[in-house]
Amino acid sequence: MATQKRQKKAKSRKYIFVVGGVMSGVGKGVATSSIATILKARGLRVTAMKIDPYVNVDAGTMNPTEHGEVFVLQGGLETDQDMGNYERFLNTDIPDLNYMTTGSVYQSVIRKERNLEYGGRNVQVVPDIPLEAIRRIKKAAEHADADVTLIEIGGTVGEYENILFIEAVRMMRSEYPGDIAVVMVSYLPVPGSIGEMKTKPTQHAARTLNTTGVTADFILARAPVALDKKRKEKIALFCNVQPENVISAPDVESVYDVPVNFEKHKLSERLCKKLGLPCKKAGDLVAWKNFVRRSKKGAGTVKIAMVGKYFNSGEFVLSDVYLSVIEALKYSAYMLGLSPEIHYVSSVDFENGTKQLSELKDYDGVLIPGGFGTTGIAGKLKVIGYVRKQRIPYFGICYGMQLAVLEYATNVARLKDASTAEINPAARHLVIDVMPDQKEKIAQNDMGGTMRLGEYPATLKRGSIAARAYKAEKISERHRHRYEVNNEYRERLEEKGLVFSGTSPNGKLVEIMELPQEVHPFFVGVQFHPEFHARPLDPHPLFTAFVKAAYEKK
Ligand code: GLN
């Protein structure tokens, strides 16, 4: 009986694939997150997955300037920033199961082959690679017990890279014709020279998709402006889509407007209709709309400098690299009724004299996010020393915490020749050292997915800034690091006034450092990444404490 029931349930699961047409970077991840949000608002159980077409097994080994932020899931998988969008929009943790790359799929198939799991047959690119992707999609849907599973396929149609995943869509659709919907997020340019919106690239994209045996049921028309009736009809006619399923998706002020905009076009109702889902009354987006409203009118502004090194890409500034940190700052500011003004400052500018430290006085608070390697470190250390002495609120995340400890060791505890093993392993005082279990991995060059990753608990010191912010003494946060505060120096630094206000439950690993509030209004560093837990409807308490301190200092 129980199995029968489960089988019945398994049959009713629905899948929405989101593919890109014309070009990348037009907001497929936000579109996927927004569709998930409006379906969830209808009372459906929803989960979202991402397929990245690159050969890397995960996103952890890629330079952020190339790939954007690496988002770490609860389970420790290093993934794409879209996974962060799904978690933020859905206000939920998503398991490792929901992310795959070409590399990880091949790795599973090859492992199975080596284990004789294919029973001696010829293992082929098609169908075996798409079948492994399908196996994972179904597993993720079952794990979430989802009514609807959204699967975003990275890249755009017509590329070599994602063709095997589009083949997976075709195979799933032929198996479950009534349970699959395909959404193509397209782009409609308005060339300046003619000032008219052009549908031709979208027509080509739809045709390219058709050659794979997959047709789009919905086209989301991303464009600088709204789609008019004439072009909507044209797209419908030439791309085999019902006119009501061509959805206008113009540029909006903020990504959080997108779910609301989709609902203006009744997208969730149309999707439910297509998938044969019981279409209850329009969803409840009240909390979401309140958040959006708050985000648009702050009673005051708070000006934060993010000091990092991954900002420059040719002539362009890349803020994508710190996406979760930026969003976390916004959520806390909105909750406090403030408009955040976030400025990106390259730490290297303080090394070559492009910027003076005194310019930091223009900001209400300074944040140094995570990072790796030696570039820009001297500049970051200068910045930390300055904001410590000037009592400008400081929030250090991961490397930003390790460097704050190093600055304190050098300039307050006066340890000559102090460093972190990441920069100078031969230094006399390694106040930040490599974690013992990392030594072997580094020696063997075993670097992919081997940091201390994912969620770990920490215990907080009663009465500390951290404990007061969290209103708790036991917390759990996500990590991504190889180095840690060297315990041999803890006592000496504490004697000089630094407070280690959070540690692993056994006390062996420093998780949070701070200065007492009598000494500095807010000088806090955390070894973990609180930004991965910050959500629009549930801001992170430490970010809130930092933004509040910054505003009050002002
Ligand atoms: N590079 C440092 C480490 O590996 C900090 C990492 C980070 O900021 N995510 O420990």
Boltz pocket constraint, residues with backbone or C-beta under 6 A from the ligand:
constraints:
  - pocket:
      binder: B
      contacts: [[A, 369], [A, 370], [A, 371], [A, 372], [A, 373], [A, 397], [A, 398], [A, 399], [A, 400], [A, 422], [A, 480], [A, 481], [A, 482], [A, 483], [A, 484]]
      max_distance: 6.0
